[in-house]
Every structure is written in C-alpha cells, then in structure tokens.
Amino acid sequence: MEQVNAHDRAAVITASIAFVLGWGLTIAGFIVPPTGEVSGSVLAVLGEAMIYTASVFGVTLYFKNQMVKFREDTRRYLDRREGESNSPRERYGHIEDPSDSDGVGEEEEN
C-alpha cells in the first residue's frame, strides 16, 4: 500500500470540501429568495470550487500515473541491462582511442 504524505492528504481533503460546499452554495442559491434564481457570484464560487477540485485530482492522478510509468520503464531498462557486461568496450563495440587518428577535425599539414 502506498503511503500518502500530509500535503497530498490536505489537498484531497480541501478539494473534497470545496466540491461539497460549492454545490451546497449553488443549491442554497435556488432555495433562498428570489426562489429559482442563482446569483452570478454563487456561480463564480461554484466554478472556482470545481476548477480547484479538478486541478487537485487531475494533477495528482497525472503525476501518479507518470511516476508509475517511469518506474516501469526504469525496471524494464534495468532488467534488459542486467545480463550485459559493464565494460564499455563490450557494450558499445570498439571504442576509438583518442591517440588513434582518423583525420577528422585535424588540420592538414602542407
């Protein structure tokens, strides 16, 4: 089971509270006089609460999914590399020695 830190727990709790209070305020706006009319400020608060809730849950899910993907990719890479040699010469084939000159980048002598 994955541990949830205090920051993530606080974000989820405040997003849940914002969601419930935003809808509660909107429903209350229908009930109070004038009945059936919702003030623009109530709708603005609902919009802000929904954006906050969506951003908290959306960002949290996005980063958790990216972390899982990163772990899986890293594990696959390490598993693939496990059987390979640690020697760069064996891993990459022949590596040119800097003293071996192939003429690239050198000035020509006249």
Secondary structure, DSSP 8 states (H G I E B T S, - for coil): -----HHHHHHHHHHHHHHHHHHHHHHHHHHSSSTT---HHHHHHHHHHHHHHHHHHHHHHHHHHHHHHHHHHHHHHHHHHHTS-S-HHHHHS----TTS--STT-----
